[in-house]
Structure formats: C-alpha cells, structure tokens
Amino acid sequence: MGIFDRFKSHQASRDKAKQASDAAERKVNERTGDKYEGQVDQAQQRIEGQLGMDRDRPDQQQ
C-alpha cells in the first residue's frame, strides 16, 4: 500500500467518523426537540477535538 493509498484510506475514515458524529448529533436533537441543541453541539465539538477531528464551525447553527 503506497503513501497515497494510506492517505485516501485515512481521509475516508475521517469522513465516515464525521458523518457518524453529525448523525448522532441530529438524532439527539431530534429526540430532545432541539431543547439541548447548544449543549449537544458543545459536546460534539469537545469529543471531535479529543479525537483529532477539529473542524471549522460557524458560531451559531440555524
């Protein structure tokens, strides 16, 4: 496996992890009626940061 193959594999894994994280956030917000949206978003950011998945986020989501 070449270096580019490893990079593509690593990137694909990160993308899947982000998708799973976003899906979990949506599901929690759906189940709580968005009552704890801010806290859920903060928790997601904290977890992603600990996993090295930091990403640029807008200050407020709709």
C-alpha positions in Angstrom: 0.0 0.0 0.0 1.5 3.3 -1.1 1.5 6.5 0.8 -1.3 8.0 -1.3 -3.4 4.9 -0.7 -2.9 5.3 3.1 -3.8 9.0 2.9 -7.0 8.2 0.9 -7.9 5.4 3.4 -7.3 7.7 6.4 -9.3 10.5 4.8 -12.2 8.1 4.1 -12.2 7.0 7.8 -12.2 10.6 9.0 -15.1 11.4 6.7 -17.1 8.4 8.0 -16.4 9.4 11.6 -17.6 13.0 10.9 -20.8 11.6 9.2 -21.4 9.4 12.2 -20.8 12.3 14.6 -23.2 14.5 12.7 -25.8 11.8 12.5 -25.6 11.2 16.3 -26.0 15.0 16.9 -29.1 15.1 14.6 -30.6 12.1 16.4 -30.1 13.6 19.9 -31.5 16.9 18.8 -34.5 15.2 17.1 -35.3 13.2 20.3 -35.0 16.2 22.6 -36.9 18.5 20.3 -33.7 20.7 20.0 -34.1 21.6 23.6 -30.4 21.0 24.3 -29.0 21.9 20.9 -26.3 24.1 22.3 -25.1 21.6 24.8 -25.2 18.8 22.3 -23.1 20.9 19.8 -20.6 21.7 22.6 -20.3 18.0 23.5 -19.8 17.1 19.8 -17.1 19.7 19.4 -15.3 18.5 22.6 -15.4 14.8 21.5 -14.3 15.6 18.0 -11.4 17.7 19.4 -10.3 14.9 21.6 -10.4 12.5 18.6 -8.4 15.0 16.5 -11.4 15.7 14.3 -11.5 19.5 14.8 -13.2 21.4 12.0 -14.2 24.9 11.3 -17.7 25.5 12.6 -19.9 28.5 12.4 -20.6 30.2 15.7 -24.3 29.6 15.5 -26.2 27.0 13.5 -29.7 27.6 12.4 
